[in-house]
């Protein structure tokens, strides 16, 4: 086989083209076909399935190029800022965030349980200081509020739902804490008031001696011999027995009374409470003097309209005479019925 010189090869190609029929030459110019010259057969051959092969080659080239670019970008720490590495990091961070939020949610629920226990104790304390308990409706109104919705910019996600649950719980705890603080403020104020009130309350027996537990009320007067309202009780004791104030207060009157009680001491305890001590022999306080519970204020006697030595004792609340026996909190037993004495 001999090799043709370039000029001779070109000449043969030209002659071959001249021999191509006219309809073939017109087809060669169409865009949907491609021909190549076969040196082996010394003629033009059509490239079959040209478009399919062309686009296949093109897609393959693009895939290879993108793979190469992605690999280089990854090796260079995302120098092209394509975000693939960041997406992976974000996914890992998101997983850690979900775990931490779940742990926080459990702690918040535990705190809510503690608040609920405090609410129960609050009701007990309010009852102890004589305050009405906060009813359920009032508590619900005080702890109600708008529902929190987290906007994480990613639509409804696990993280968003956890944030919603946590924030709503935190807001509820904040409102309940505020309500409990207000309630405990009331309790503390009432307790302080009660402490002062209890100090002023006439709560002890004013002197030694026996008394009739049923001496308060209508009775036959031993001196006047008529039925008459007895507005206190008579504590039978010897002359000169110490008499003490039954509660903190201010001496309102000390001296001879115009009625049948003889020498009297009257104490204003505040809170609408007053006490009266009658038939005394000696007064040891003066008008306007502050006294404490248990402080010596006088001594018993038989001044006034009486048939024997004793202490006449009265308790007045808001202008209404009370049975003093109901205020003897240091007494657990009565002496029983005794002969009545005047006063």
Steps between C-alpha positions, in 0.01 A plus 500: 500500500650826392437832668355785292657837502292775653424662166391175348279428804331834472452440127326172561276654762403770257424245230296296749295803591439573134361152457249543789150527357326834523243389756782372720684831482184681611464269800859571602402857564219416748556577865347178632766276342877484524739325261864414519749378240616145547857463372464127518196487274590821321147641532272709721320323782210631711545532877200311634303625806705814497278706730470225764873447505563873508273572796621190681857616462398849613324374814790275585740791467284719722475224764875446501561875524259548790646202682847641460388847615316359804799287601743789471258732686472247785878460520539880510242536785213625284699778335216548252243539787274231360376419852522121495733486799290760683186299442664196658618703796156654542338160500736386774439816700126458452517150644691625806251785536207259500663293774571809713149634450354166601708502819395862569136408443525224761648746751225752429235233563672411827492868596129512414439210739680696772283807430187284525619373841561860611145586394368227729709631788376848421140390555594345835682814613211725399266284707742514795497881508123519442515605133272347234674256266550603138233312309578311181327749269694794644825305479434404136420859407814618676722249322338515154657673202574491129646186343862533390595400147869471413607630157821320408465579131478136398130429530363247752797303634582294809713787627217748448251280683741453790558874519124560502448253784790635707412867454132443580599310815746775600238770447249302709757459778576873488131585540452243779811632678360853484167377637673312784714804585186711529332231709799465733502878537139478617586213732796685653289814551216301653742306720652824626152639562404180677808517720405851607136401535584197713712717731205737549239227530379463865591136521584422863326491836567836674542370856505189713182360643192299411210607281170373370529407135133591455521833684452709185139587414173560683514417871350579839705782650614396852487857637210660312297175495375558147561331167769695324740456205847408623734630228811321621615234743603515864831345602486433873829579675636675810554873519841606374541221243702625197305586184680496162416634156365219283643647178713786368323834491464854635335588829182686410376565856628440853314606814156509661213427263155660540329157489505212742843367396688721744866550409552401134772465235397499132748403226462559126673214317426621147327289234169597665591325827474642855526346847358624830630409848268597789467498883876571536676612816810649341581638150862481382464662156373831362300616202697494170757252630605215267484157656603151395325170551577366848603844635379581852234774484305479829401294803166344579261637762129546575435860399161586353175309537621155614430245769859366519851538354540402135603631157231592252644449149345594162601462135347732239534448125377771263276634775340162578563329834653154464521202732856539640527124550518463121828700512673300772734314267731412785212329689401143418265438792243705688483508874130409482203672652574723793273707724429832327634821643380847418664706226 
